[in-house]
Amino acid sequence: MLRTLNPIETKQKQDECYLEEIPANTIERTGQTNSFKVLNNYFFKNKDIYISKHNRFAPYPTHSHTFLEINYMLEGRSVQSVDGEKIVLNSGDLLLLDVGATHSIGALGENDLLINILFRNSNINIDLLKDLRRSRSVLYDFLLRSSIKSNQKQDFLVFRTAKNYKISQIMDEIIEEYFLKREFSDTVIKSYLQILITNLVRNYRILENEPQSKTRRIMIEVLDEIDKNYTDINLKQVAAKYNYNKNYFSNLFKKEVGKSFSEIVLRKRLTQANVLITSTALPINQIAQAVGISNYSFFYKKYFEFYKELPAEQRKRGL
């Protein structure tokens, strides 16, 4: 069904020129002659989510929009530009565009299928997704803070999800629900999108373009290990693993990461405890034990210092 040419594609294939598909009263021309902003009212009539197949055979001009957008490469390849940066999407890749991102798309070929998903909900944005990931991962926090572009607003994220079966499975379900117009499809799609966003955040990695020193590579490995083995990891074992003296490694870690090894491990344990406190009914003392802290008075003291609230108070508020 998606491969079948629609009237606009038929015309674009013949002329190789972009055919305006959006009514003039739903776009706002910007300072540039060929650039425009797409307004919400065209896509979101009585709905919060809009999904479409991107029309093939002609380049889509530079534009920006007032909503969050996902571009998912179902099949083939797409060359796009976001804020002046060239982005190539291959089959299975996903591009998340924030509100205000400047965007254009090169002409798609016969076998290129690009799916667009638009969100009305302005509460979902890239900064929120970054903060969510950052709050759960000591490695992500370190990479985000030390990123060369950390002081600049980033309007897009690229997810290389071609080998991620779960992401492709979720996307397949969303596409089928929308285009086959099954009963209760809107409700099902909203649920799937929440699962999709959560999985994207969980699997997102910051890719560093600059060459890494040996020390930095080791610290990235150690932070990743803390994220995975926070319950029983210790400085002596980690230092020995990399053939360092314990005290020397401790100083090296603090110099590179900005906090001591024990501070980073404690932070990971507390954030994981927060997840369990706010999402389960497990007793607080049992949670402290589960995250690797056996001294309960120490746990309560540090938890309050970190979250400015006691575990029971957080749970009572339903956070």
C-alpha positions in Angstrom: 0.0 0.0 0.0 2.8 2.4 0.9 4.7 1.7 -2.4 1.6 2.6 -4.4 1.9 6.1 -6.0 -0.6 8.7 -4.8 -1.7 11.6 -7.1 1.0 13.9 -5.8 3.8 11.3 -6.3 2.5 10.6 -9.8 2.8 14.3 -10.7 6.2 14.7 -8.9 7.6 11.6 -10.7 6.6 13.1 -14.0 7.9 16.7 -13.4 10.6 16.0 -10.6 9.3 19.2 -9.0 7.9 19.7 -5.6 4.1 19.9 -5.6 2.6 21.9 -2.6 0.4 19.6 -0.6 -0.4 22.0 2.2 -3.1 24.7 1.9 -1.6 28.2 1.7 -3.5 29.3 4.9 -1.7 26.7 7.0 1.9 27.8 6.3 3.8 31.0 7.2 6.4 32.3 4.9 9.7 33.3 6.5 12.4 35.8 5.4 13.8 33.3 2.9 11.9 33.1 -0.4 11.7 29.3 -0.4 11.4 28.7 3.3 8.2 28.4 5.4 6.8 27.4 8.8 4.1 24.7 9.0 1.4 25.6 11.5 -0.4 23.1 13.8 -4.0 23.6 12.6 -3.5 21.7 9.3 -2.4 18.4 10.8 -4.1 18.2 14.2 -7.8 18.5 13.6 -9.3 16.6 16.6 -6.2 14.5 17.0 -2.8 14.8 18.9 -0.8 12.7 16.4 -0.5 12.8 12.6 1.3 10.2 10.6 2.0 10.2 6.8 4.1 8.7 4.1 6.6 11.3 2.7 5.9 11.9 -0.9 8.7 10.7 -3.2 10.4 11.9 -6.4 10.9 15.6 -5.6 13.0 17.5 -2.9 11.0 18.9 0.0 11.9 22.6 0.5 13.4 24.1 3.7 10.9 24.6 6.4 10.4 24.6 10.2 7.4 23.7 12.3 5.7 24.3 15.6 5.6 20.7 16.7 7.8 17.7 17.4 8.4 15.4 14.4 9.8 11.9 13.9 11.2 10.8 10.5 11.5 7.0 10.3 13.2 5.4 7.3 11.1 2.3 6.8 13.0 1.3 3.6 15.7 2.7 1.4 17.7 5.9 2.0 17.1 9.6 2.6 19.4 12.6 2.5 18.2 15.5 4.7 19.4 18.8 6.1 18.7 19.9 9.7 19.9 23.3 10.8 22.3 23.2 7.8 23.8 19.8 8.8 23.6 16.9 6.3 21.9 13.8 7.7 21.7 10.5 5.9 19.0 8.1 7.1 19.2 4.4 6.0 16.6 1.7 6.5 15.7 1.5 10.2 17.1 4.9 11.2 15.1 7.4 13.0 15.4 11.2 13.2 13.8 13.2 16.0 13.2 16.9 15.1 12.4 19.5 17.8 10.1 22.5 17.6 11.8 25.1 15.5 14.3 22.9 13.7 15.1 24.0 10.1 14.6 21.0 7.8 14.7 20.0 4.2 14.5 16.6 2.5 16.1 15.4 -0.7 14.1 13.6 -3.4 13.2 10.1 -2.5 13.4 7.3 -5.1 11.0 4.5 -6.0 12.1 2.2 -3.2 12.5 4.8 -0.5 9.8 4.9 2.1 10.0 7.6 4.8 7.3 7.8 7.5 6.6 11.1 9.3 5.1 11.2 12.8 4.0 14.6 14.2 3.1 15.3 17.8 0.9 18.1 19.0 2.0 17.7 22.6 4.5 20.5 23.2 5.5 19.0 26.6 7.6 16.4 24.7 10.9 17.8 23.5 14.5 16.9 23.1 15.6 18.7 26.3 13.1 16.6 28.3 14.4 13.4 26.7 18.0 14.3 27.4 17.2 15.2 31.0 15.4 11.9 31.4 18.4 9.9 30.1 20.8 12.0 32.0 19.0 11.4 35.3 19.4 7.6 34.9 22.9 7.2 33.5 26.2 8.5 35.0 27.9 7.8 31.6 25.3 9.8 29.7 25.6 12.7 32.1 29.4 12.8 31.8 29.2 12.7 28.0 26.5 15.4 27.8 28.4 17.7 30.2 31.7 17.3 28.4 30.2 17.5 24.9 31.7 20.2 22.7 28.2 21.3 21.7 26.8 21.1 25.3 26.4 24.9 25.4 24.4 25.0 22.2 20.8 24.0 21.7 20.4 20.8 19.7 17.3 20.7 17.6 17.6 17.0 16.5 18.7 13.6 17.5 19.6 10.7 15.2 18.9 7.1 16.3 20.7 4.4 14.3 18.1 1.8 15.1 18.5 -0.5 12.1 19.6 -3.4 14.3 17.2 -2.7 17.1 14.4 -5.3 16.6 12.2 -3.7 19.4 12.2 -0.3 17.7 11.4 -1.7 14.3 8.6 -3.8 15.8 7.1 -0.8 17.6 7.3 1.3 14.4 5.7 -1.5 12.3 2.8 -1.6 14.8 2.3 2.2 14.8 2.3 2.3 10.9 -0.1 -0.6 10.6 -2.5 0.9 13.2 -2.5 4.2 11.5 -2.8 3.3 7.8 -5.1 0.3 8.3 -7.5 2.4 10.5 -8.3 -0.3 13.0 -10.8 0.2 15.8 -9.3 2.2 18.7 -6.2 2.9 16.6 -5.7 6.3 18.1 -5.5 5.0 21.7 -3.2 2.1 20.6 -0.9 4.5 18.7 -0.5 6.8 21.7 0.4 3.9 23.9 3.0 2.6 21.3 4.5 6.1 21.0 5.1 6.3 24.7 6.9 2.9 24.5 8.8 4.1 21.5 10.0 7.3 23.2 11.0 5.4 26.3 13.0 2.9 24.3 14.7 5.6 22.3 15.8 7.4 25.5 17.0 4.1 27.1 19.2 3.2 24.1 20.4 6.6 23.0 24.2 7.2 23.0 26.2 10.3 22.5 28.7 9.8 19.7 31.9 11.7 20.1 33.6 13.0 17.0 36.8 14.1 18.5 39.7 11.6 19.1 39.7 10.2 22.6 42.7 9.9 24.8 43.5 6.5 26.5 42.4 8.0 29.9 39.0 9.2 28.5 38.3 5.8 26.9 39.0 4.1 30.2 36.7 6.5 32.1 33.9 6.0 29.6 34.2 2.2 30.1 34.3 2.6 33.9 31.2 4.9 33.9 29.4 2.4 31.7 30.3 -0.4 34.1 29.0 1.7 37.1 25.7 2.1 35.2 25.5 -1.7 34.8 27.0 -3.0 38.0 26.4 -0.3 40.6 25.3 -2.6 43.4 28.7 -4.2 44.0 31.3 -2.3 42.0 34.3 -1.0 44.0 37.3 1.2 43.3 40.0 -1.4 44.2 38.7 -4.0 41.6 38.2 -1.4 38.9 41.7 0.0 39.4 43.2 -3.5 39.3 41.3 -4.3 36.1 43.1 -1.4 34.3 46.5 -2.0 36.0 46.4 1.1 38.1 47.3 1.8 41.7 44.1 2.4 43.7 45.0 5.9 44.9 46.4 6.9 41.6 43.3 5.7 39.7 41.1 7.5 42.3 42.8 10.8 41.6 42.8 10.2 37.8 39.0 9.4 37.9 38.2 12.6 39.8 40.3 14.7 37.5 38.6 13.4 34.4 35.1 13.0 35.6 34.9 15.9 38.0 33.6 13.8 41.0 35.1 11.0 43.0 34.5 7.4 42.2 32.4 6.9 45.4 30.3 10.0 44.6 29.5 8.7 41.2 28.6 5.2 42.4 26.4 6.7 45.2 24.6 8.9 42.7 23.8 5.9 40.5 22.5 4.0 43.5 20.3 6.9 44.6 18.8 7.5 41.2 18.1 3.8 40.8 16.5 3.8 44.3 14.4 6.7 43.1 13.1 4.6 40.2 12.1 1.8 42.5 10.6 4.1 45.1 8.4 5.9 42.5 7.4 2.9 40.5 7.1 0.0 42.9 5.6 -0.8 46.4 8.8 -2.4 47.7 9.7 -1.5 51.3 12.2 1.4 51.4 14.8 -0.6 53.4 14.5 -3.4 50.9 15.2 -0.9 48.1 18.3 0.4 49.8 19.6 -3.1 50.1 18.7 -3.8 46.4 20.8 -0.8 45.2 23.8 -1.8 47.2 23.4 0.4 50.4 23.2 -1.7 53.6 23.4 1.2 56.1 19.8 2.5 56.2 20.6 5.8 58.1 23.3 6.6 55.6 20.8 5.9 52.7 18.1 8.1 54.2 20.6 10.9 54.8 22.1 10.9 51.3 18.7 10.4 49.6 17.4 13.5 51.3 20.5 15.5 50.4 20.2 14.5 46.7 16.4 14.8 46.3 15.6 17.3 49.1 12.8 14.9 50.1 12.6 11.7 52.1 11.7 8.5 50.2 8.4 8.0 51.9 7.4 11.6 51.2 8.1 11.1 47.5 6.1 7.9 47.4 3.2 9.5 49.2 3.0 12.2 46.6 3.0 9.6 43.9 6.1 10.8 42.1 
